[in-house]
Amino acid sequence: MSEPVTASTRHVPVLVREIVEFLGASEGGRFLDCTFGGGGHSRAILEASPLASVVGIDRDPAVEPMAERLQQEFGDRFQFRVGSFGDCCSQFGERSFDGVLADLGMSTDQLHARRGFSLWEDAPLDMRMDPSLSLTADEIVNNYPLGKLVSLLQAGGVNSGEAHHFAKVIVQKRPIATAKKLAEVVENSAPRKLREKSSHPATVIFQALRIAVNEETAQLRDFLESIPSVIKAGGRLAIITFHSLEDRFVAKSMRHWGAGDTSPAWWPTKSRQRSLGKLLTRKAVRALTEEVQQNPASRSAGLRVFEFESE
Ligand SMILES: C[S@@+](CC[C@H](N)C(=O)[O-])C[C@H]1O[C@@H](n2cnc3c(N)ncnc32)[C@H](O)[C@@H]1O
């Protein structure tokens, strides 16, 4: 398979107009951008109103030069810290922000940085967004026992049959030194129906490895637990996801927050729980055709927004 043509090797933010509108950034306020990346969303929020300020966080220290640029341009209205949203959101005071954004996954900058995220690069199998993490994709691919590898692939979205098949192939072909080599091993052993798909057969395998290395499921769970308390009454949370595992998790949490009563109708002593607010997006908002044409990465983005109850 040949490398797909992408519009840019620099990160282009997705659904920017939608984020600015849903967060009401043009009215000003204090915003938290939990996934600063290339800073595109932070910049759009800051440009929307001179009364808007942003706290940006990202677990990848490689984004710091981009953050410094925004600091120079917007002064006190922009602050940045390196950190993981699963760990550091609970450190902000209660009711600190009018709006919070999380644009999950990795950035195009990370994809092209020879850090093992890309199927096409002869780069070491690293995949850590935060370089202080100890587990790398190399450790998983070259040292995990078969059973553990199968479970990890399944947890990352690979179906059961394919997880067993590809885990066996990976174990047989060890050592696998680079990301490109891993993609080739998977492609060469993929059943025809997978090779005929438009996406590379190793895409989901890479996704599962990235999720495991960066503990993405635990990060998202901890984030969803801590974030409601840091958002002001009437404030909004916008989350952009890029695959169905994450999207299901986000949708479920937001529906749960919105439900006044989470116990079943037949339950004798109903455990009534006050609704935290309402889901503003019945279905995930998708990029318009024009955006997808300009930025193919936006094709799989889905945005969900929750508004917390006013006092
Ligand atoms: C899709 S990019 C965000 C792009 C950004 N919205 C922009 O406009 O350029 C995702 C970013 O989130 C960061 N990230 C992923 N998981 C994170 C986590 N648990 N905590 C903090 N940052 C995280 C990645 O390092 C990456 O820079």
PDBQT file of the ligand as one rigid body, heavy atoms in Angstrom, charges set to zero:
ROOT
HETATM    1  C1  LIG A 401      -5.256  16.161  18.124  1.00  0.00    +0.000 C 
HETATM    2  S1  LIG A 401      -3.942  16.937  18.941  1.00  0.00    +0.000 S 
HETATM    3  C2  LIG A 401      -4.601  18.479  19.443  1.00  0.00    +0.000 C 
HETATM    4  C3  LIG A 401      -4.419  19.540  18.434  1.00  0.00    +0.000 C 
HETATM    5  C4  LIG A 401      -4.830  20.927  18.901  1.00  0.00    +0.000 C 
HETATM    6  N1  LIG A 401      -6.235  20.984  19.267  1.00  0.00    +0.000 N 
HETATM    7  C5  LIG A 401      -4.520  21.982  17.875  1.00  0.00    +0.000 C 
HETATM    8  O1  LIG A 401      -5.384  22.821  17.582  1.00  0.00    +0.000 OA
HETATM    9  O2  LIG A 401      -3.414  21.985  17.337  1.00  0.00    +0.000 OA
HETATM   10  C6  LIG A 401      -3.884  16.081  20.445  1.00  0.00    +0.000 C 
HETATM   11  C7  LIG A 401      -2.855  16.593  21.415  1.00  0.00    +0.000 C 
HETATM   12  O3  LIG A 401      -3.256  16.115  22.688  1.00  0.00    +0.000 OA
HETATM   13  C8  LIG A 401      -2.137  15.730  23.417  1.00  0.00    +0.000 C 
HETATM   14  N2  LIG A 401      -2.589  14.741  24.388  1.00  0.00    +0.000 N 
HETATM   15  C9  LIG A 401      -3.027  13.487  24.148  1.00  0.00    +0.000 A 
HETATM   16  N3  LIG A 401      -3.366  12.894  25.295  1.00  0.00    +0.000 NA
HETATM   17  C10 LIG A 401      -3.173  13.801  26.279  1.00  0.00    +0.000 A 
HETATM   18  C11 LIG A 401      -3.365  13.785  27.683  1.00  0.00    +0.000 A 
HETATM   19  N4  LIG A 401      -3.814  12.706  28.308  1.00  0.00    +0.000 N 
HETATM   20  N5  LIG A 401      -3.078  14.907  28.381  1.00  0.00    +0.000 NA
HETATM   21  C12 LIG A 401      -2.610  16.029  27.758  1.00  0.00    +0.000 A 
HETATM   22  N6  LIG A 401      -2.393  16.091  26.435  1.00  0.00    +0.000 NA
HETATM   23  C13 LIG A 401      -2.684  14.986  25.697  1.00  0.00    +0.000 A 
HETATM   24  C14 LIG A 401      -1.168  15.190  22.396  1.00  0.00    +0.000 C 
HETATM   25  O4  LIG A 401       0.158  15.261  22.880  1.00  0.00    +0.000 OA
HETATM   26  C15 LIG A 401      -1.436  16.102  21.205  1.00  0.00    +0.000 C 
HETATM   27  O5  LIG A 401      -0.539  17.185  21.203  1.00  0.00    +0.000 OA
ENDROOT
TORSDOF 0
